[in-house]
Amino acid sequence: MKIGLDVMGSDFAPDAVIEGAVDFLQKLSVDEKLVLIGDEGSIYRKLNEMQIEPSRFNIIHTTQVIEMADHPAKAFSQKKDSSIAVGYRMLKSGTLDGFCSAGNTGAMLVGASYTVNVIPGVFRPALITILPCVDNRDSVILDVGLNPDCKPDVLLQYGILGSIYAKYVLRIDNPSVGLLNIGEEDTKGTPSVKAAYELMKEHPGLNFAGNIEGNALFRENMTDVIVCDGFVGNIILKQAEAFHYIYKSRNLKDTYFDRLDFENVGGTPIVGINANVVIGHGVSKRRAIKNMILQTRAVVHANLAQKIKEAI
């Protein structure tokens, strides 16, 4: 297995990214290789500073960087020797089994559309992430920011995509699916959500548990998969980050709230494309980068893209 890492991505690149890559070496199996993609001068300098033998990685030199402020589509098409563009080309050619970056999120999404493409039959890809429950389980929520407005058939398919992720990555047998709404009754919600409820209720392959309200999130009775549009999902994701910030700033100690720390999750996979891609937070530092790579490895091990192709 070869996992590509965008060394030039994140606000603290390249040093924090390389530090995270070095930490990942402790988890590396004999049949795995981490591929560092970026400016080789910066990579060799940092590895030498950390007294790490460069041969422990594959290093691919690139000469350009897609900055956080760059226009995603223009930058991806114009900066063909950027770490993101090169990473995607390697992914498409089969040189990499997975690719991850904490760089420009828009460019990562554009790269997915321009190179590896959406799986035929998938209406819209989604960003999926972990929501920890108080009973030590993990649930998943999608979409968390890719599609702010979704039609009913897209929400139904999110339930399918989320179930596949929960089954093969989280190892949950027959995961339950809940539709996030303002009430549990089937008469509640926007027209799209009400129509999605009917579609999900009738779908034979979905373990649909009905509507769930916001006060059920993070609790012990939360479903394994939570479906919502990207507008709502992104607000929930940022709210969880705010919970962790408040807890930490008040010097409180609780292992559950530690699980809300985005650095412990590492990144959000793009589900519904023909490859294994994980996007990290732009402010990722050493620990977040390591966990982003671990998340990518888990997605590759699950053969997630292939499982989705078979299901769709």
N, C-alpha and C positions, 0 to 999 in steps of 0.2 A: 504494500500500500504506500502511495506517495501523496502527501498532503502539501499543497502549496500555501504559503503564507506571504501576504503582502507586507513587506517590511517597511514600506514607506507610508502605510496607512495608520491613522490615529493622530491625535493632537500631540502625542509625545513620541512620535516616530523620529528616527529609527531605533533609538536606544531602548525604550520601554518594550518595543515589539521584540527586539532581539533578546532582551532579558527574559521575556515570557517564553520565547522559543527554547532558550537554554533550560529553563525550568521544566519544560515539557520533555526534555531528553530523559528525565528520570522515569517517565511513564512509557517511553518508547519501547516497542517490541522489536525483536530481531528482524522481522519481515516488514518493518515500517521505516520510512524515510521522510524527514521533513525538508521541504524545498523552500529556501529563502529567496524571495524575488524582490530585487531592489538594487540600489547602488552598492556595488561590491566593495568600494573603498570604505563606505560607512560600515558595512557588515564586517569586513576583516578588522577594521579598527576596533569595533566594539568587542568582537570575539577575542582579539588579542588582549584587550583591557581586562576581560573576564577570565583570561587564561583557558580558553576553550579551543580545542583543535577544530579548525574549519572543516576538516574532512568528515566530521560527524553530521554535517548537513550537505545537501546539494545546493549550490549557490548559482542563481541565474541573474546575470547583470542586466540592469535596465538603466536608461539614461533620462527618463522623464518621470514626473510625478503629477498625478491628478490631485490638485489641492482641494481642500474642503470647500472653498468658495467658488471653485470652477463650475461652469454650467455642465451638468452631467453628460448630456448627449454630445455637445460640441467637444468637450474634453476627451471623451472616450474615442471619438472618431478622429480627432486631430493628434492626440498624444498616443500614437500607436506603439511607442516603446515605453509606455508607462507600466508600472508594476501591475496595475489592475488589468490593463489590456493584454499584457503578456500572460498573466495568470489565466485569463479566460481562454486565450488561444491554446495554451497547454492543456487546459481542462477539456476543450473541444476535441483536441487531437488524441486524447486518451493518455497523454503523458502524466497527467495528474488524476487521482481518484477523487479528490476533494480540494476545494479552494476556500480560503477565508481571508477576510480583511476588515479592519476597523476604520477604513478610509471613507471616502466620499460615498454615502449610501446611495445617492441617485445614480452615480456612475456604476456602482455594483449592480443595480437593478437594470440599468440600460445595457450593461455588459451581458447580463443573463438573456435579455431579449434579442440582442444583436448576434450572439454567438451560439450558446447551447440551446436556446429557444424553449418555448413552452411545450409541455407534453401535449400531443394531439388529444383533444377531448377535454382538456382543462380550460375552463372559461377564463379564469384569472388566477395567476399564482398568488400566494399569500405569504406573509411573514408570520411565523409561529413562535411562541415562547412559553416558558414554564411559569406556572403560577403555583407556588408552594401552599399546601394546606396545613392546618394546624395539627392534623393527625399524622404528620410526617410523610404523607403522600405528595406526589407531584401531579398536577393537572396541566393541561396545555390550553392556550387560548389563541384563536386566530379569527380574523386578521388583526395585526397590531400596528397597521400604518400604511400598508401598500395600497389598499383600495378603500377610500373614505366613504363611498356610496355603493352599495351592493344590491343587485336584484335578487329575487327569491331563489332562483336556480343556482346562483353563485353561493349563497349562504348554505343551501343544501349540500353543494359540493365541498364547501369548507368542512362540513360535518364529516364527510367521507375522508377528506385529506387529513383532518385532525385525528380521526380514528386510526388511520394507517400509521401515522406518526406515533400515537400512543401505544399501539400494539407492537410495533417493531423496534422503536427506540426506547420507550419506557417499559416495554415488556408487560403491558396490561392486557390481559385476555378479555375480549369482548368489551372494550371501553364504552362507558356510557357517555351520551352526548346531550348537552343542554344548550338551549337557545337563549341568549341573554335578552331580557325584556324588562319592561316596567311593571310587570305583574305575571303571576303564574297562569292566569286564565288565558285560554286560546283567543279570546276576543280583544286582548290588550295589544298595544303596540302600533307601529306604523303599518301602512298597507303592505310594504315589502316583508316586514317581519311576520305579520299575520299569514301572508301567503307562504312564506318559508316554513312556518309551523306546520301547515297542512301538507306540504311536500315532504318534510322530514318525518312526520307522523306516518305517512303512507309508504315510505321507502323501506323495502324488506331487509336490506342489508345494514340498516342503521339501528343501533341500540339507543333509540331516542327516549330521553327522560322528560321531555317537555320544556316549558319555559322555566328559566331561573332568574331570580332578581339579583340586583347588585349586592344586597346584604348576605347573599349565600356565598359570595366569592371568598376564597381563602379558608373557608370553614370545613369541618369534617364531613359534611354532607354534600360537598361540591362534586359535580360530575367530573369525569375524567377529561372531557373535552368541552370547552366553552366556545360557542360560535357567536361572532358579532362582526359588524363591518369595521373597517380600519380606522374610522373616525373614533368610534367608541373604544375600540381595543387599544388605540394609542394613548387615549386619556387614562385608561385603567393601568397601562404599563407605567406611565409617568407618575400616576398616583402611588403605585407601589414603591417607586423610587423615592417619592416624597416621604412615605411612611418610614423608610429606612433612614433617610436623612434626619428626620425629626428624632427618631429613637437614638441614633448615634450622637446627635448634637446635644442631647440631654443626658448623655453618659449612662444610658440604660443598658442592662445586660440581659439578653434573652436569645436563646439559640434560634428560636423561630424567626425573629426579625433579621437575624444574620442571613437567613435564606432569601430575604428580599433584596439583598445586595446584588446588583446586576453583575458585579465582578465574579460572583460565584457561579453564575449561569454562563457568562462568556459571550454569548451571541445568539442571534435569531436566524434559524435556517429559512431559506426560501423554498417553499414546497410548491410543486407543480411544474418545475422545470426539469430539463433532461440532464441534470447533473447535481452534484452535492455541493451546495454553496451556503456558507454561513457568514452573516454580517455582524460585526461587533460594534459596540458603542464608540463614538468618536473620541470620548475621553478615556478610553481604555488604557490602563497601565499594565504593569508586569503580570499581576495575578489574573486580571481579566483576559489578557492575551493568552496565557496558558490555558485557561478554561475555554476560550473560544476554539483553540486547536483541539482540545479534548471533545468539545461538542461536535466539531467537524468529523473527528474520527468515529464518534458514535453513529453519526448519520451515514458515514461510508460503510461501517460494519453492518448497519441495518439494511444496506442496499436500498435506501429509501426511494430514490428516483425510479428504480426498476419496479419496486412494489407498487408505486403509484401508477406506473404505466400499465401493469397487469390489472389493477383494480378499475382504472378508468376505461 
